[in-house]
Amino acid sequence: MENPENLSPEELAEKKEEMLRFYTESMPYLKAQLSYEQALLEIDELRFKRSQIQMQFAMMMNPPEEEEDTMPEPEAKPKTKKRTLKKQEA
């Protein structure tokens, strides 16, 4: 792309007009894309809300069970003889 400092005032005005025309012509496509993205966002939000409601309903219908002490009581450990290293003879 040419450096704007090297352009004459007429060329600069022509470039500005070209850019303005490009963006003006692109607006219908961008508005259509915006509408499409907003619709996708709304769909995703509704799906998320629906799954949250389903999870809450499932939790209400199946409350957590009372936890029993399933941990076995520790058995008395047999006393073990303390192990020592053998002494080496020099």
C-alpha positions in Angstrom: 0.0 0.0 0.0 1.3 3.4 -0.8 2.4 5.7 1.9 -0.3 8.5 2.4 2.5 11.0 2.8 3.6 10.4 -0.8 0.1 10.9 -2.2 -1.1 14.2 -3.8 -4.2 15.8 -2.2 -6.3 14.5 -5.2 -5.0 10.9 -4.8 -5.6 11.0 -1.1 -9.2 12.2 -1.6 -9.7 9.4 -4.2 -8.4 6.8 -1.7 -10.7 8.1 1.0 -13.7 8.0 -1.3 -12.8 4.4 -2.4 -12.6 3.3 1.3 -15.9 5.0 2.1 -17.6 3.3 -0.9 -16.1 -0.1 0.1 -17.4 0.2 3.7 -20.8 1.5 2.6 -21.2 -1.4 0.2 -20.2 -3.9 2.9 -22.8 -2.8 5.5 -25.7 -5.0 4.3 -23.4 -8.1 4.6 -22.2 -7.0 8.1 -25.7 -6.4 9.3 -26.7 -9.8 8.1 -23.8 -11.4 9.9 -24.6 -9.4 13.1 -28.2 -10.7 12.9 -26.9 -14.3 12.4 -24.5 -14.1 15.3 -27.1 -12.6 17.6 -29.5 -15.5 16.7 -26.7 -18.0 17.5 -26.0 -16.3 20.8 -29.7 -16.4 21.8 -29.9 -20.1 20.9 -26.8 -20.9 23.0 -28.1 -19.0 26.0 -31.5 -20.8 25.8 -29.8 -24.2 25.6 -27.6 -23.4 28.6 -30.6 -22.2 30.6 -32.6 -25.3 29.6 -29.8 -27.7 30.6 -29.4 -25.9 34.0 -33.1 -26.3 34.7 -33.0 -30.0 33.8 -30.0 -30.5 36.1 -31.8 -28.7 39.0 -34.9 -30.7 38.4 -33.0 -34.0 38.4 -31.3 -33.0 41.6 -34.6 -32.2 43.2 -36.1 -35.5 42.1 -33.1 -37.5 43.4 -31.9 -35.9 46.6 -28.4 -37.0 47.8 -28.5 -40.0 50.0 -27.4 -39.8 53.6 -23.7 -40.8 53.7 -23.1 -43.8 56.0 -19.8 -44.4 57.6 -18.4 -46.6 54.9 -14.9 -46.0 56.2 -13.7 -49.2 57.9 -12.4 -48.6 61.3 -8.6 -48.9 61.4 -7.5 -52.2 62.6 -4.9 -52.4 65.3 -1.6 -52.8 63.6 0.6 -55.6 64.8 3.7 -54.4 66.4 6.7 -54.9 64.2 10.2 -55.3 65.4 12.3 -52.3 64.7 14.7 -53.1 61.9 18.4 -52.1 62.2 21.3 -52.2 59.8 23.9 -54.9 60.2 27.2 -53.8 61.5 30.1 -54.4 59.2 33.3 -55.9 60.7 36.4 -54.0 59.7 
